[in-house]
């Protein structure tokens, strides 16, 4: 057994989002994502085969859904995104790390 902390070991420089797989099995995958001023507006929409439950542990950001709806999230806020619900990251705080916990499941 090894104890870990989701709010520690944050890289000093974050040129691109940091995505770390914490756990995975046949039916679930858990990731820690660290953002600082990142977005996915220039990229295609995320259109995932899995549903995604995402929680902001620290910082702030917003998700945009196909059709234009934006959902701002701050520390403690979470949302469940059904499989194939097209979405992307509209923005994250440029002045502080935003730490997301994402749980992908079937």
C-alpha positions as CSV (number, residue, x, y, z in Angstrom):
1,X,0.0,0.0,0.0
2,X,1.2,3.5,-0.9
3,X,-0.4,6.7,0.2
4,X,-0.7,9.4,-2.5
5,X,-2.2,12.9,-2.5
6,X,-4.0,14.4,-5.5
7,X,-3.0,17.9,-4.6
8,X,0.8,17.3,-4.4
9,X,3.6,16.7,-6.9
10,X,2.3,19.4,-9.3
11,X,4.9,20.2,-11.9
12,X,6.4,23.7,-11.7
13,X,5.9,24.2,-15.4
14,X,2.8,23.1,-17.2
15,X,3.2,23.7,-20.9
16,X,0.3,21.3,-21.7
17,X,-2.3,19.7,-19.6
18,X,-0.9,16.9,-17.4
19,X,-3.0,13.8,-17.5
20,X,-2.1,11.0,-15.0
21,X,-3.9,7.7,-14.8
22,X,-4.4,6.8,-11.2
23,X,-6.3,3.6,-11.6
24,X,-7.9,1.5,-14.3
25,X,-9.8,-1.7,-14.7
26,X,-12.1,-3.2,-17.3
27,X,-15.0,-0.9,-16.3
28,X,-13.5,2.2,-14.8
29,X,-10.5,4.6,-15.3
30,X,-9.6,7.4,-12.9
31,X,-7.3,10.3,-14.0
32,X,-5.9,13.4,-12.4
33,X,-5.7,16.2,-14.8
34,X,-3.8,19.4,-14.1
35,X,-4.5,22.5,-16.2
36,X,-3.2,26.1,-16.0
37,X,-4.8,28.4,-18.6
38,X,-5.4,25.5,-20.9
39,X,-8.5,24.8,-23.1
40,X,-9.5,22.5,-25.8
41,X,-11.3,25.0,-28.0
42,X,-8.8,24.5,-30.9
43,X,-9.3,20.8,-30.8
44,X,-12.2,18.6,-31.8
45,X,-14.9,17.8,-29.3
46,X,-14.4,15.0,-26.9
47,X,-16.9,12.3,-27.9
48,X,-16.2,9.4,-25.6
49,X,-17.5,5.9,-25.5
50,X,-17.5,6.1,-21.7
51,X,-19.4,8.3,-19.4
52,X,-17.3,10.7,-17.4
53,X,-17.8,12.0,-13.9
54,X,-15.5,15.0,-13.3
55,X,-14.7,16.9,-10.1
56,X,-12.7,20.1,-9.7
57,X,-10.5,19.6,-6.6
58,X,-8.7,23.0,-6.9
59,X,-8.9,26.0,-9.1
60,X,-11.6,26.8,-11.7
61,X,-12.6,26.1,-15.3
62,X,-15.5,25.7,-17.6
63,X,-16.8,23.0,-19.9
64,X,-18.6,23.7,-23.1
65,X,-21.1,21.3,-24.6
66,X,-22.2,21.0,-28.2
67,X,-24.9,23.5,-28.7
68,X,-23.1,26.3,-26.8
69,X,-24.0,25.6,-23.2
70,X,-21.1,26.4,-20.8
71,X,-20.8,25.1,-17.3
72,X,-18.4,27.0,-15.0
73,X,-16.9,24.8,-12.3
74,X,-15.0,25.8,-9.1
75,X,-13.4,23.7,-6.3
76,X,-15.9,21.1,-5.1
77,X,-18.1,21.3,-8.2
78,X,-18.7,18.1,-10.2
79,X,-20.7,17.0,-13.3
80,X,-21.6,13.7,-14.9
81,X,-21.2,13.7,-18.6
82,X,-23.0,10.8,-20.4
83,X,-21.2,8.8,-23.1
84,X,-21.1,10.6,-26.5
85,X,-22.1,13.9,-25.0
86,X,-19.8,16.2,-27.0
87,X,-17.8,18.5,-24.8
88,X,-14.5,20.4,-24.4
89,X,-12.7,22.6,-22.0
90,X,-13.6,26.2,-22.6
91,X,-11.1,27.7,-20.1
92,X,-9.1,27.1,-17.0
93,X,-7.6,29.6,-14.5
94,X,-4.5,31.0,-16.1
95,X,-3.0,32.1,-12.7
96,X,-3.4,28.9,-10.7
97,X,-3.4,25.2,-11.2
98,X,-6.8,23.6,-11.8
99,X,-6.8,20.0,-10.6
100,X,-9.6,17.8,-12.0
101,X,-10.5,14.2,-10.9
102,X,-12.0,12.4,-13.8
103,X,-13.7,9.0,-13.5
104,X,-14.5,7.3,-16.8
105,X,-17.0,4.4,-16.6
106,X,-19.1,2.1,-18.7
